[in-house]
Amino acid sequence: MSKIKNTLELLFESRARVKMLKFLFRNIGAGFTAKELVAKTQEPITLVNEEIKNFIEIGLIKIRR
C-alpha cells in the first residue's frame, strides 16, 4: 500500500479520531491538552491519548512543551 493510502486509512478508521480531527481543524493554530480534547470531544482519555500518538506519528500534530 502507498503511504498516502495508509495515512488516510489511519485518519478515518474511528469515531473518536473523526471527532478529534473535526475539532482540531476547526481550531487550527490553537494548542490543546489531552484533557481539553477529552472535554471537547466527550471521548475517553485512553482513546484521546491513543489518537494523539497516531496524529504525532503521521505528522499531523506536534507536542509543545
Backbone torsions as a table, in degrees:
resi	resn	phi	psi	omega
1	MET	NA	150.0	178.7
2	SER	-76.9	159.4	179.4
3	LYS	-62.0	-37.9	-179.5
4	ILE	-64.9	-44.5	179.9
5	LYS	-63.6	-41.8	177.6
6	ASN	-62.2	-40.5	179.9
7	THR	-65.3	-44.0	179.3
8	LEU	-64.5	-41.7	177.5
9	GLU	-62.8	-40.4	178.3
10	LEU	-65.0	-38.2	-177.1
11	LEU	-68.1	-36.7	-168.5
12	PHE	-116.4	24.3	-175.9
13	GLU	-92.9	-5.8	179.3
14	SER	-137.9	151.5	178.9
15	ARG	-62.5	-42.7	179.9
16	ALA	-60.4	-42.0	-179.8
17	ARG	-63.1	-43.8	179.9
18	VAL	-63.6	-42.6	178.0
19	LYS	-61.7	-42.5	179.3
20	MET	-66.1	-42.5	178.9
21	LEU	-61.2	-44.4	178.2
22	LYS	-58.0	-47.9	-179.0
23	PHE	-62.9	-47.2	-177.5
24	LEU	-64.7	-41.1	180.0
25	PHE	-70.6	-26.6	176.0
26	ARG	-78.3	-13.8	-177.5
27	ASN	-128.2	43.0	-177.5
28	ILE	-58.4	135.9	176.9
29	GLY	92.1	-16.7	178.6
30	ALA	-87.7	152.0	177.5
31	GLY	-103.3	145.1	-179.2
32	PHE	-140.0	147.3	172.6
33	THR	-87.9	165.9	177.0
34	ALA	-60.2	-40.3	179.8
35	LYS	-63.6	-36.9	177.2
36	GLU	-66.3	-39.7	177.6
37	LEU	-65.7	-36.4	176.0
38	VAL	-60.8	-47.0	-179.2
39	ALA	-64.3	-41.3	-177.2
40	LYS	-72.9	-34.6	-176.3
41	THR	-98.0	-14.9	-177.3
42	GLN	59.2	36.7	176.5
43	GLU	-111.1	153.9	179.9
44	PRO	-62.5	146.6	-178.2
45	ILE	-57.4	-35.0	-179.8
46	THR	-64.0	-41.0	177.5
47	LEU	-68.2	-42.1	-180.0
48	VAL	-62.3	-45.0	178.9
49	ASN	-62.3	-39.5	177.9
50	GLU	-63.5	-43.9	-179.9
51	GLU	-67.9	-37.2	176.5
52	ILE	-59.1	-44.6	178.1
53	LYS	-60.1	-42.3	178.4
54	ASN	-63.0	-43.6	-179.2
55	PHE	-63.8	-39.2	177.9
56	ILE	-65.4	-43.0	-178.6
57	GLU	-58.5	-38.5	-179.0
58	ILE	-92.8	1.4	175.8
59	GLY	83.8	16.1	-178.4
60	LEU	-77.0	-36.7	177.4
61	ILE	-131.8	163.5	177.9
62	LYS	-128.6	152.6	177.4
63	ILE	-86.6	130.6	172.7
64	ARG	-109.0	137.7	179.2
65	ARG	-116.1	NA	NA
